[in-house]
Amino acid sequence: NEITPRNFLFRVRELEQMEIEYFVFPGDDERVHGEWIEDHVNWWVEVVGLKRENLKLYEHIKLSHYSKRTVDILYNFPTLGFDELEGIANRTDWDLGSHSRAQDTLTLSDNTRERVQKNEHSTEKLTYFDHENKKHIVPFVIEPAAGVDRGVLAAICEAYDEELLENGETRTVLRFPPALSPIKIAVLPLAKNKPEIVAKAKEIKRMLQSSGTLRAVYDDTAAIGKLYRRQDEAGTPFCVTVDYDTLGQSRDGGTELLDTVTVRDRDTMAQERIAISELLSYVQKRIG
């Protein structure tokens, strides 16, 4: 937390943070630290959907007392510029060395040995027995620490798009990776004044939701075009439209489209006719 909040989400009184304390053998810390940096850059790109060109690494010159090396992953926020998403620190054996009893008997790194204060209250000797080398060691710690709030902000900034359509209108879209979208699929009736269409749409929504693998919503509070736009703005990757063909009531009297629905893709606006029996697997495959 911060005593003097400022700079939007970057200094606030309360924040959400996610951290990992990853223990490694002394001497293996630099390699593992480098792997964490590379893996987490790839995670922000491949999972969260940030463009690689909007990320850069910042190597700390002035280090905290516990750190051997700290590297920040920065994101280029619109109007705000580059700011920290995540810091990844090589904390060496500082943490366990500081909290262990019998510190005089431990093999510690030079920095920890010189700076750690004697802990007379610890009741545990925080070492790990290395069976291969038959000796006790104090593990080093690699600590990735990322801000959840600023990570969500980065994902929204990256996904936000205003697309100029052929008719001159502007379409606002949140192009989240499908796996990241809060709502995976929206089920929409073409005509809300037709009870049989509404009932079928609600049945399909319940079927999708009951799978337990995705969040589905039902909406009939506007015309179909406005419903599509609403879901585009929410980042919903797929919209399912239930129409007369779904019920076998096409205008030409044909029933070949019975028990099928139209699935609309958020990003391309392309529509595809899918059998209801295949709908769940169709969506799950594309969500990943």
VEXZA-313490 format. One record per residue (C-alpha): residue in one letter; x negated, z, y negated. Coordinates in nm, 4 decimals, padded with zeros to 6 digits, always signed. Last residue first. Layout:
BEGIN
+------+----------+----------+----------+
| type |        X |        Z |        Y |
+------+----------+----------+----------+
|    A |        X |        Z |        Y |
...
+------+----------+----------+----------+
//
This chain:
BEGIN
+------+----------+----------+----------+
| type |        X |        Z |        Y |
+------+----------+----------+----------+
|    G | +00.8650 | -02.5726 | +02.3024 |
|    I | +01.1605 | -02.6389 | +02.0726 |
|    R | +01.1933 | -02.9931 | +02.1996 |
|    K | +01.2230 | -02.8983 | +02.5659 |
|    Q | +01.4635 | -02.6145 | +02.4873 |
|    V | +01.6915 | -02.8516 | +02.2953 |
|    Y | +01.7259 | -03.1069 | +02.5747 |
|    S | +01.7494 | -02.8333 | +02.8399 |
|    L | +02.0465 | -02.6806 | +02.6580 |
|    L | +02.2191 | -03.0133 | +02.5936 |
|    E | +02.2033 | -03.1591 | +02.9443 |
|    S | +02.5514 | -03.0496 | +03.0604 |
|    I | +02.6883 | -03.1329 | +02.7156 |
|    A | +02.5787 | -03.4929 | +02.7638 |
|    I | +02.3679 | -03.6199 | +02.4744 |
|    R | +02.4322 | -03.8871 | +02.2093 |
|    E | +02.1431 | -03.9177 | +01.9671 |
|    Q | +02.1297 | -03.8979 | +01.5901 |
|    A | +01.8353 | -03.9643 | +01.3585 |
|    M | +01.8171 | -03.7432 | +01.0479 |
|    T | +01.4365 | -03.7815 | +01.0789 |
|    D | +01.3365 | -03.4219 | +01.0042 |
|    R | +01.6523 | -03.2338 | +01.0979 |
|    D | +01.7307 | -03.4250 | +01.4195 |
|    R | +02.1023 | -03.4760 | +01.4816 |
|    V | +02.2544 | -03.4256 | +01.8276 |
|    T | +02.5890 | -03.5994 | +01.8839 |
|    V | +02.7967 | -03.4586 | +02.1671 |
|    T | +02.9002 | -03.5673 | +02.5159 |
|    D | +03.1799 | -03.4369 | +02.7364 |
|    L | +03.3696 | -03.7677 | +02.7309 |
|    L | +03.1591 | -04.0506 | +02.5882 |
|    E | +03.2771 | -04.3071 | +02.8480 |
|    T | +03.6401 | -04.2201 | +02.7742 |
|    G | +03.7537 | -04.5325 | +02.5928 |
|    G | +04.0787 | -04.5408 | +02.3964 |
|    D | +03.9387 | -04.7505 | +02.1131 |
|    R | +03.9823 | -04.4620 | +01.8699 |
|    S | +03.7913 | -04.2206 | +02.0921 |
|    Q | +03.9844 | -03.9311 | +02.2460 |
|    G | +03.7605 | -03.8447 | +02.5409 |
|    L | +03.7168 | -03.4880 | +02.4122 |
|    T | +03.3561 | -03.5396 | +02.3050 |
|    D | +03.4593 | -03.8788 | +02.1642 |
|    Y | +03.6894 | -03.6981 | +01.9200 |
|    D | +03.3979 | -03.5066 | +01.7705 |
|    V | +03.1602 | -03.2161 | +01.8372 |
|    T | +02.8479 | -03.2421 | +01.6245 |
|    V | +02.5295 | -03.0669 | +01.7320 |
|    C | +02.2701 | -02.9962 | +01.4636 |
|    F | +01.9024 | -02.9574 | +01.5472 |
|    P | +01.5870 | -02.8338 | +01.3704 |
|    T | +01.7505 | -02.5604 | +01.1592 |
|    G | +01.5232 | -02.5131 | +00.8567 |
|    A | +01.7815 | -02.3270 | +00.6487 |
|    E | +01.7880 | -02.6028 | +00.3857 |
|    D | +01.8428 | -02.8651 | +00.6549 |
|    Q | +02.1239 | -02.6480 | +00.7973 |
|    R | +02.3084 | -02.6542 | +00.4665 |
|    R | +02.2500 | -03.0267 | +00.4292 |
|    Y | +02.4080 | -03.0950 | +00.7690 |
|    L | +02.7075 | -02.8778 | +00.6829 |
|    K | +02.7472 | -03.0660 | +00.3558 |
|    G | +02.7686 | -03.3953 | +00.5431 |
|    I | +03.0128 | -03.2516 | +00.7996 |
|    A | +03.2610 | -03.1345 | +00.5385 |
|    A | +03.2608 | -02.7625 | +00.4723 |
|    T | +03.3288 | -02.4196 | +00.6265 |
|    D | +03.3127 | -02.5247 | +00.9911 |
|    D | +02.9964 | -02.3470 | +01.1041 |
|    Y | +02.8803 | -02.2237 | +01.4450 |
|    V | +02.5358 | -02.0760 | +01.5008 |
|    A | +02.2819 | -02.0904 | +01.7847 |
|    R | +01.9820 | -01.8664 | +01.8403 |
|    L | +01.7607 | -01.9557 | +02.1326 |
|    T | +01.6473 | -01.8392 | +02.4760 |
|    G | +01.9211 | -01.5913 | +02.5681 |
|    S | +02.1148 | -01.8623 | +02.7509 |
|    S | +02.4313 | -01.7018 | +02.6152 |
|    Q | +02.3717 | -01.8596 | +02.2742 |
|    L | +02.3868 | -02.2150 | +02.4064 |
|    M | +02.7046 | -02.1569 | +02.6066 |
|    R | +02.8678 | -01.9630 | +02.3232 |
|    K | +02.7962 | -02.2501 | +02.0807 |
|    I | +02.9362 | -02.5000 | +02.3295 |
|    E | +03.2609 | -02.3012 | +02.3615 |
|    K | +03.2854 | -02.2731 | +01.9833 |
|    A | +03.2565 | -02.6504 | +01.9515 |
|    K | +03.5184 | -02.7071 | +02.2219 |
|    A | +03.7652 | -02.4714 | +02.0516 |
|    V | +03.7096 | -02.6366 | +01.7130 |
|    I | +03.7662 | -02.9834 | +01.8617 |
|    E | +04.0854 | -02.8693 | +02.0393 |
|    P | +04.2142 | -02.6938 | +01.7271 |
|    K | +04.1818 | -03.0041 | +01.5056 |
|    N | +04.1809 | -02.8890 | +01.1430 |
|    K | +03.8055 | -02.8207 | +01.1542 |
|    A | +03.7308 | -03.1884 | +01.2057 |
|    L | +03.3769 | -03.2964 | +01.2965 |
|    P | +03.3114 | -02.9576 | +01.4537 |
|    L | +02.9573 | -02.8235 | +01.3974 |
|    V | +02.7210 | -02.6472 | +01.6373 |
|    A | +02.3968 | -02.5386 | +01.4733 |
|    I | +02.0688 | -02.5197 | +01.6659 |
|    K | +01.7408 | -02.3308 | +01.6547 |
|    I | +01.8153 | -02.0799 | +01.3811 |
|    P | +01.5187 | -01.8716 | +01.2620 |
|    S | +01.2889 | -02.1774 | +01.2883 |
|    L | +00.9425 | -02.0906 | +01.4195 |
|    A | +00.9669 | -02.2675 | +01.7568 |
|    P | +01.1060 | -02.5746 | +01.5797 |
|    P | +00.7997 | -02.6006 | +01.3507 |
|    F | +00.9528 | -02.5390 | +01.0092 |
|    R | +01.0424 | -02.8402 | +00.7979 |
|    L | +01.2537 | -02.6588 | +00.5400 |
|    V | +01.4516 | -02.9430 | +00.3856 |
|    T | +01.6030 | -03.0190 | +00.0459 |
|    R | +01.7595 | -03.3654 | +00.0269 |
|    T | +01.7537 | -03.5399 | -00.3104 |
|    E | +02.0164 | -03.8022 | -00.3841 |
|    G | +01.9288 | -04.1541 | -00.4954 |
|    N | +02.1282 | -04.3296 | -00.2237 |
|    E | +01.8063 | -04.4204 | -00.0406 |
|    L | +01.7110 | -04.0539 | -00.0116 |
|    L | +01.4476 | -03.8628 | -00.2083 |
|    E | +01.3113 | -03.5812 | +00.0082 |
|    E | +01.2404 | -03.2352 | -00.1298 |
|    D | +01.0220 | -03.0398 | +00.1111 |
|    Y | +00.9549 | -02.6769 | +00.1899 |
|    A | +00.7716 | -02.6233 | +00.5203 |
|    E | +00.4298 | -02.5373 | +00.3764 |
|    C | +00.5691 | -02.3000 | +00.1156 |
|    I | +00.7938 | -02.1342 | +00.3747 |
|    A | +00.5065 | -02.0850 | +00.6217 |
|    A | +00.2816 | -01.9512 | +00.3444 |
|    L | +00.5492 | -01.7023 | +00.2378 |
|    V | +00.5901 | -01.5857 | +00.5979 |
|    G | +00.2146 | -01.5296 | +00.6201 |
|    R | +00.2198 | -01.3514 | +00.2849 |
|    D | +00.4752 | -01.1056 | +00.4161 |
|    V | +00.3060 | -01.0592 | +00.7552 |
|    G | -00.0369 | -00.9790 | +00.6121 |
|    A | -00.3100 | -01.0353 | +00.8698 |
|    A | -00.5807 | -00.8085 | +01.0136 |
|    P | -00.8245 | -00.9377 | +01.2798 |
|    E | -01.0554 | -00.6556 | +01.3925 |
|    I | -01.3541 | -00.7123 | +01.6215 |
|    V | -01.4753 | -00.3755 | +01.7504 |
|    F | -01.8088 | -00.2906 | +01.9144 |
|    P | -01.8082 | -00.0816 | +02.2310 |
|    V | -02.0187 | +00.2364 | +02.2600 |
|    I | -02.2150 | +00.2035 | +02.5832 |
|    H | -02.2665 | +00.4193 | +02.8910 |
|    K | -02.5102 | +00.2903 | +03.1518 |
|    K | -02.5274 | +00.1331 | +03.4962 |
|    N | -02.6071 | -00.2226 | +03.3796 |
|    E | -02.3287 | -00.3891 | +03.5783 |
|    H | -02.1077 | -00.0815 | +03.5817 |
|    D | -02.1017 | -00.0571 | +03.2011 |
|    F | -01.9464 | +00.2832 | +03.1417 |
|    Y | -01.7465 | +00.2802 | +02.8201 |
|    T | -01.7996 | +00.5383 | +02.5488 |
|    L | -01.5813 | +00.7490 | +02.3250 |
|    K | -01.6979 | +01.0972 | +02.4167 |
|    E | -01.3814 | +01.2899 | +02.3553 |
|    T | -01.3220 | +01.6344 | +02.2021 |
|    S | -01.3871 | +01.5376 | +01.8409 |
|    H | -01.4014 | +01.8252 | +01.5945 |
|    E | -01.7720 | +01.8309 | +01.5123 |
|    N | -01.7824 | +01.4719 | +01.3897 |
|    K | -02.1201 | +01.4168 | +01.2295 |
|    Q | -02.0947 | +01.1712 | +00.9439 |
|    V | -02.1868 | +00.8116 | +01.0153 |
|    R | -02.4239 | +00.6423 | +00.7742 |
|    E | -02.7642 | +00.6018 | +00.9394 |
|    R | -02.6538 | +00.5781 | +01.3033 |
|    T | -02.3652 | +00.3498 | +01.2112 |
|    N | -02.5895 | +00.1062 | +01.0267 |
|    D | -02.8614 | +00.1201 | +01.2945 |
|    S | -02.6241 | +00.0470 | +01.5826 |
|    L | -02.5464 | +00.3392 | +01.8109 |
|    T | -02.6785 | +00.4527 | +02.1489 |
|    L | -02.4999 | +00.7827 | +02.1885 |
|    T | -02.6537 | +01.1224 | +02.2636 |
|    D | -02.6580 | +01.2436 | +01.9042 |
|    Q | -02.2929 | +01.1468 | +01.8691 |
|    A | -02.1867 | +01.4119 | +02.1183 |
|    R | -01.8224 | +01.3716 | +02.0218 |
|    S | -01.6842 | +01.0357 | +01.9239 |
|    H | -01.4801 | +00.9519 | +01.6175 |
|    S | -01.7490 | +00.7946 | +01.4014 |
|    G | -01.9171 | +00.6092 | +01.6872 |
|    L | -01.5825 | +00.4743 | +01.8039 |
|    D | -01.5010 | +00.3306 | +01.4633 |
|    W | -01.8496 | +00.2267 | +01.3514 |
|    D | -01.9480 | +00.0494 | +01.6722 |
|    T | -01.9543 | -00.2972 | +01.5102 |
|    R | -01.6692 | -00.3517 | +01.2623 |
|    N | -01.6891 | -00.7308 | +01.2881 |
|    A | -01.4072 | -00.8179 | +01.0521 |
|    I | -01.1383 | -01.0869 | +01.0495 |
|    G | -00.9305 | -01.0995 | +00.7315 |
|    E | -00.5981 | -01.2783 | +00.7156 |
|    L | -00.3780 | -01.4676 | +00.4755 |
|    E | -00.5946 | -01.4290 | +00.1664 |
|    D | -00.5394 | -01.6300 | -00.1477 |
|    F | -00.6043 | -01.9871 | -00.2606 |
|    G | -00.3957 | -02.1113 | -00.5508 |
|    L | -00.0921 | -01.9361 | -00.6967 |
|    T | +00.1003 | -02.2405 | -00.8253 |
|    P | +00.1547 | -02.3595 | -00.4639 |
|    F | -00.0314 | -02.1300 | -00.2204 |
|    N | -00.3634 | -02.2663 | -00.0902 |
|    Y | -00.4218 | -02.0444 | +00.2112 |
|    L | -00.7302 | -01.8294 | +00.2731 |
|    I | -00.8731 | -01.7084 | +00.6056 |
|    D | -01.1100 | -01.4218 | +00.5317 |
|    V | -01.4449 | -01.3607 | +00.7030 |
|    T | -01.6069 | -01.0191 | +00.7390 |
|    R | -01.9521 | -00.9507 | +00.8850 |
|    K | -02.1390 | -00.6359 | +00.9866 |
|    S | -01.8629 | -00.4193 | +00.8495 |
|    Y | -01.8282 | -00.0405 | +00.8440 |
|    H | -01.9562 | +00.0208 | +00.4903 |
|    S | -01.7476 | -00.2636 | +00.3529 |
|    L | -01.9361 | -00.5841 | +00.2827 |
|    K | -02.0356 | -00.7597 | -00.0379 |
|    I | -02.1064 | -01.1203 | +00.0566 |
|    H | -01.7721 | -01.1782 | +00.2232 |
|    E | -01.7400 | -01.5255 | +00.3762 |
|    Y | -01.4267 | -01.7067 | +00.2649 |
|    L | -01.2760 | -01.9618 | +00.4996 |
|    K | -01.0426 | -02.2406 | +00.3942 |
|    L | -00.6865 | -02.3458 | +00.4619 |
|    N | -00.4662 | -02.6013 | +00.2852 |
|    E | -00.6595 | -02.8896 | +00.4446 |
|    R | -00.5633 | -02.7557 | +00.7874 |
|    K | -00.1955 | -02.7969 | +00.7068 |
|    L | +00.0074 | -02.4893 | +00.7973 |
|    G | +00.2496 | -02.5201 | +01.0901 |
|    V | +00.2773 | -02.1571 | +01.1983 |
|    V | +00.1837 | -02.2363 | +01.5592 |
|    E | -00.0719 | -02.5197 | +01.5410 |
|    V | -00.2236 | -02.4623 | +01.1967 |
|    W | -00.2118 | -02.0840 | +01.1621 |
|    W | -00.3115 | -02.0527 | +01.5272 |
|    N | -00.6020 | -02.2987 | +01.4865 |
|    V | -00.7447 | -02.0868 | +01.2044 |
|    H | -00.6918 | -01.7885 | +01.4330 |
|    D | -00.8840 | -01.9416 | +01.7222 |
|    E | -01.1818 | -02.0387 | +01.5053 |
|    I | -01.2134 | -01.6938 | +01.3484 |
|    W | -01.1609 | -01.5164 | +01.6808 |
|    E | -01.4283 | -01.7326 | +01.8443 |
|    G | -01.6786 | -01.6508 | +01.5714 |
|    H | -01.6188 | -01.2784 | +01.6184 |
|    V | -01.6630 | -01.3215 | +01.9939 |
|    R | -02.0040 | -01.4826 | +01.9454 |
|    E | -02.1154 | -01.2221 | +01.6916 |
|    D | -01.9942 | -00.9288 | +01.9015 |
|    D | -02.1679 | -01.0098 | +02.2279 |
|    G | -02.4725 | -00.7971 | +02.1482 |
|    P | -02.2746 | -00.4780 | +02.1838 |
|    F | -01.9983 | -00.5404 | +02.4385 |
|    V | -01.6547 | -00.6159 | +02.2996 |
|    F | -01.3415 | -00.4244 | +02.2005 |
|    Y | -01.0594 | -00.6005 | +02.0153 |
|    E | -00.8691 | -00.3839 | +01.7670 |
|    I | -00.5769 | -00.6034 | +01.6651 |
|    E | -00.3844 | -00.5913 | +01.3395 |
|    M | -00.0483 | -00.6906 | +01.1958 |
|    Q | +00.0529 | -00.5942 | +00.8438 |
|    E | +00.3850 | -00.5371 | +00.6714 |
|    L | +00.3719 | -00.4201 | +00.3132 |
|    E | +00.4890 | -00.1410 | +00.0869 |
|    R | +00.3901 | -00.0691 | -00.2712 |
|    V | +00.2994 | -00.4312 | -00.3361 |
|    R | -00.0165 | -00.6216 | -00.4271 |
|    F | -00.0197 | -00.9733 | -00.2821 |
|    L | +00.3529 | -01.0326 | -00.2745 |
|    F | +00.3809 | -01.1192 | -00.6477 |
|    N | +00.0531 | -01.0574 | -00.8300 |
|    R | +00.1216 | -00.6966 | -00.9237 |
|    P | +00.1874 | -00.3504 | -00.7801 |
|    T | -00.0289 | -00.0668 | -00.9163 |
|    I | -00.0636 | +00.2110 | -00.6561 |
|    E | -00.0969 | -00.0333 | -00.3660 |
|    N | +00.0000 | +00.0000 | +00.0000 |
+------+----------+----------+----------+
//
